[in-house]
């Protein structure tokens, strides 16, 4: 039998704010407990307050790494996508969050790390470094990466152009990527809102796509971004048609 040994986290002597900003983060059982408990509360709240529903949950791979991409119009988006992830894989799911917004200090930093398990993503000059971190995450067995290729929240709920960074991440790899569409999140909590409104939110999860056949070049990067953007746009159209056919009492 191997001897058991205790090895403290390498950042144990660092200030809490510095430990939270660090990525990759050291395993922390207290953090895991807080995140798991919060996930149960958030999922119950989404179901009751927002009547949250998921279409296409069967498209989520049961194992192995994969990527989820979605439209981005609300601070609720990451919470909704995480709510689609099985609880036993919660700590393997990493939504990308703007480093200059969430990883500065205070409540946003704590929420990004403790509740969402976010990976800091630099939208500026160090974007390539952030993409490399994402590649390293996907190289781990079972990791789930949640990305919003528009790069920022939409101010009016319309779908923006997907940036080619998503193509840089996926071109030439066999990692499945699932296009997703969130309807109602913008109405529930638009950009600038402080507290969510009781609006129905629905997540549509599309079939996985792979881009192993594409060479990692500029043309492929743009093609992947456009392909995924079109897939999300088609789900948006289908969702709009479905909502229009529902009685007003159900839509509210």
C-alpha positions as CSV (number, residue, x, y, z in Angstrom):
1,X,0.0,0.0,0.0
2,X,1.3,3.4,-0.9
3,X,2.0,5.8,1.9
4,X,-0.4,8.7,2.1
5,X,1.1,12.2,2.2
6,X,-0.3,15.7,2.6
7,X,0.7,18.4,0.2
8,X,-0.7,21.9,0.9
9,X,-1.7,24.0,-2.1
10,X,1.2,26.0,-3.5
11,X,-0.6,29.3,-3.2
12,X,-1.7,28.8,0.4
13,X,0.4,31.6,1.7
14,X,-0.9,34.1,-0.9
15,X,-3.6,36.7,-0.2
16,X,-7.2,35.5,-1.0
17,X,-7.6,38.0,-3.9
18,X,-4.4,36.8,-5.5
19,X,-5.4,33.2,-5.1
20,X,-8.7,33.8,-6.8
21,X,-7.2,35.6,-9.7
22,X,-4.7,32.8,-10.3
23,X,-5.4,30.4,-13.2
24,X,-5.2,27.4,-13.3
25,X,-6.4,27.3,-9.7
26,X,-5.3,24.9,-7.0
27,X,-8.0,22.4,-5.9
28,X,-10.0,23.8,-2.9
29,X,-12.6,21.7,-1.2
30,X,-14.2,24.7,0.4
31,X,-14.5,26.3,-3.0
32,X,-16.0,23.1,-4.5
33,X,-18.6,23.0,-1.7
34,X,-19.6,26.6,-2.2
35,X,-19.9,26.2,-5.9
36,X,-21.9,23.0,-5.7
37,X,-24.3,24.4,-3.1
38,X,-24.7,27.6,-5.2
39,X,-25.4,25.6,-8.3
40,X,-28.3,23.8,-6.7
41,X,-29.7,27.1,-5.5
42,X,-29.2,28.8,-8.9
43,X,-30.8,25.9,-10.8
44,X,-33.8,25.9,-8.5
45,X,-34.1,29.7,-8.9
46,X,-33.9,29.5,-12.7
47,X,-36.6,26.8,-12.8
48,X,-39.0,28.7,-10.5
49,X,-38.3,32.3,-11.2
50,X,-37.5,32.1,-14.9
51,X,-39.3,28.8,-15.8
52,X,-36.0,27.8,-17.3
53,X,-36.1,25.0,-19.9
54,X,-33.6,23.2,-22.0
55,X,-34.2,21.8,-25.5
56,X,-31.6,19.4,-26.9
57,X,-30.0,18.3,-23.7
58,X,-29.4,14.9,-25.3
59,X,-26.8,16.6,-27.5
60,X,-24.5,17.1,-24.6
61,X,-21.6,14.6,-24.7
62,X,-21.7,12.2,-21.7
63,X,-17.9,12.2,-21.5
64,X,-14.8,13.8,-22.9
65,X,-14.0,17.5,-23.5
66,X,-16.3,19.7,-25.5
67,X,-17.1,23.4,-26.1
68,X,-20.4,25.2,-25.8
69,X,-20.8,28.5,-27.7
70,X,-23.8,30.8,-27.4
71,X,-25.2,34.2,-28.0
72,X,-24.4,36.7,-25.2
73,X,-26.9,39.3,-24.1
74,X,-27.1,39.0,-20.3
75,X,-25.1,38.2,-17.1
76,X,-27.5,35.3,-16.8
77,X,-26.1,33.5,-19.8
78,X,-23.2,31.7,-18.1
79,X,-25.5,30.6,-15.3
80,X,-28.0,29.1,-17.7
81,X,-25.3,27.2,-19.7
82,X,-23.8,25.9,-16.5
83,X,-27.3,24.7,-15.5
84,X,-27.3,22.4,-18.5
85,X,-24.1,20.7,-17.3
86,X,-24.5,17.6,-15.1
87,X,-23.7,18.3,-11.5
88,X,-21.0,15.7,-11.4
89,X,-19.1,17.7,-14.1
90,X,-19.7,21.1,-12.6
91,X,-16.1,21.6,-11.5
92,X,-14.8,20.7,-15.0
93,X,-16.9,23.4,-16.6
94,X,-15.2,26.7,-17.3
95,X,-17.1,29.7,-18.8
96,X,-14.7,32.3,-20.3
97,X,-15.1,35.7,-18.6
98,X,-13.6,39.1,-19.4
99,X,-10.5,39.5,-17.3
100,X,-10.8,43.2,-17.3
101,X,-14.3,43.1,-15.9
102,X,-14.6,40.1,-13.6
103,X,-11.0,39.5,-12.5
104,X,-10.1,42.8,-11.0
105,X,-11.4,42.7,-7.4
106,X,-14.4,42.6,-5.1
107,X,-17.7,40.8,-5.6
108,X,-17.2,40.2,-9.3
109,X,-14.0,38.3,-8.7
110,X,-15.5,36.2,-6.0
111,X,-18.6,35.4,-8.1
112,X,-16.5,34.5,-11.1
113,X,-14.3,32.1,-9.3
114,X,-16.5,30.7,-6.5
115,X,-19.8,30.5,-8.2
116,X,-19.1,30.2,-11.9
117,X,-15.6,28.7,-12.1
118,X,-14.7,31.2,-14.8
119,X,-11.5,31.2,-16.8
120,X,-10.1,34.7,-17.3
121,X,-10.1,35.7,-20.9
122,X,-8.2,38.8,-22.1
123,X,-10.0,40.5,-24.9
124,X,-7.1,42.7,-25.8
125,X,-3.5,42.2,-26.7
126,X,-3.1,39.0,-24.8
127,X,-6.0,37.2,-26.4
128,X,-3.7,34.6,-27.9
129,X,-2.4,33.7,-24.5
130,X,-6.0,33.3,-23.3
131,X,-6.7,30.9,-26.3
132,X,-3.7,28.9,-25.2
133,X,-5.1,28.5,-21.7
134,X,-8.4,27.3,-23.3
135,X,-6.5,24.8,-25.4
136,X,-4.7,23.5,-22.3
137,X,-8.1,23.1,-20.6
138,X,-9.5,21.1,-23.5
139,X,-6.5,18.9,-23.4
140,X,-7.7,17.6,-20.0
141,X,-10.1,14.7,-20.1
142,X,-13.6,15.8,-19.5
143,X,-13.2,19.6,-19.4
144,X,-16.0,21.7,-20.7
145,X,-15.4,25.2,-22.1
146,X,-18.2,27.8,-22.4
147,X,-17.5,30.6,-24.8
148,X,-19.4,33.7,-26.1
149,X,-17.7,34.3,-29.5
150,X,-19.4,37.8,-29.9
151,X,-16.8,38.9,-27.3
152,X,-19.3,41.1,-25.3
153,X,-22.9,41.3,-24.3
154,X,-25.4,42.6,-26.8
155,X,-27.0,45.8,-25.7
156,X,-30.3,45.1,-27.6
157,X,-30.4,41.4,-27.6
158,X,-29.5,41.0,-31.3
159,X,-26.9,38.4,-32.3
160,X,-23.5,39.9,-33.1
161,X,-20.7,38.7,-35.3
162,X,-18.7,35.8,-34.0
163,X,-15.0,36.6,-33.8
164,X,-12.5,34.3,-35.5
165,X,-10.8,33.4,-32.2
166,X,-13.3,30.5,-31.8
167,X,-11.9,29.2,-35.1
168,X,-8.4,29.5,-33.9
169,X,-9.3,27.3,-31.0
170,X,-11.1,24.5,-32.9
171,X,-9.6,24.3,-36.4
172,X,-7.8,21.0,-37.0
173,X,-9.1,19.5,-33.7
174,X,-11.6,16.7,-33.1
175,X,-13.1,18.5,-30.1
176,X,-16.9,18.7,-30.5
177,X,-18.5,22.2,-30.3
178,X,-22.2,22.7,-29.5
179,X,-23.9,25.8,-30.8
180,X,-26.4,27.1,-28.3
181,X,-29.1,29.8,-28.2
182,X,-30.5,31.5,-25.2
183,X,-33.9,33.1,-25.6
184,X,-35.4,35.4,-22.9
185,X,-32.1,36.1,-21.0
186,X,-31.9,39.6,-22.5
187,X,-35.5,40.4,-21.5
188,X,-34.8,38.9,-18.0
189,X,-31.6,40.9,-17.3
190,X,-30.5,43.2,-20.1
191,X,-27.2,45.0,-20.0
192,X,-27.2,47.6,-17.3
193,X,-29.9,45.9,-15.2
194,X,-29.1,45.3,-11.5
195,X,-31.7,42.6,-10.7
196,X,-33.3,40.0,-13.0
197,X,-36.9,40.2,-14.0
198,X,-39.3,37.2,-13.9
199,X,-39.1,36.4,-17.6
200,X,-39.0,32.9,-19.2
201,X,-35.6,31.7,-20.4
202,X,-35.0,28.8,-22.7
203,X,-31.8,27.2,-23.8
204,X,-31.5,25.3,-27.1
205,X,-28.5,23.0,-27.4
206,X,-27.6,22.1,-31.0
207,X,-25.9,19.0,-32.3
208,X,-22.1,18.8,-31.9
209,X,-19.9,19.8,-34.8
210,X,-16.2,19.1,-35.4
211,X,-13.6,20.8,-37.5
212,X,-10.8,18.3,-37.6
213,X,-10.8,18.4,-41.4
214,X,-9.9,22.1,-41.5
215,X,-6.4,23.4,-41.7
216,X,-5.5,26.0,-38.9
217,X,-5.3,29.0,-41.2
218,X,-7.1,32.4,-41.4
219,X,-9.7,31.2,-43.9
220,X,-10.6,28.2,-41.7
221,X,-10.8,30.5,-38.6
222,X,-13.3,32.7,-40.3
223,X,-15.3,29.8,-41.7
224,X,-15.7,28.2,-38.3
225,X,-16.8,31.5,-36.8
226,X,-19.3,32.1,-39.6
227,X,-20.6,28.5,-39.4
228,X,-21.3,28.6,-35.7
229,X,-22.8,32.1,-35.9
230,X,-25.2,30.8,-38.6
231,X,-26.1,27.8,-36.5
232,X,-27.0,30.0,-33.6
233,X,-28.9,32.4,-35.9
234,X,-31.0,29.5,-37.2
235,X,-31.8,28.5,-33.6
236,X,-32.8,32.1,-32.9
237,X,-35.2,32.1,-35.8
238,X,-36.7,28.8,-34.8
239,X,-37.1,30.1,-31.2
240,X,-38.8,33.2,-32.4
241,X,-41.3,31.2,-34.6
242,X,-42.0,28.9,-31.6
243,X,-42.6,31.8,-29.2
244,X,-44.8,33.6,-31.7
245,X,-47.1,30.5,-31.9
246,X,-47.5,30.3,-28.2
247,X,-50.4,32.0,-26.3
248,X,-49.5,35.3,-24.7
249,X,-50.1,33.9,-21.2
250,X,-47.3,31.3,-21.8
251,X,-44.9,33.7,-23.3
252,X,-44.9,36.1,-20.4
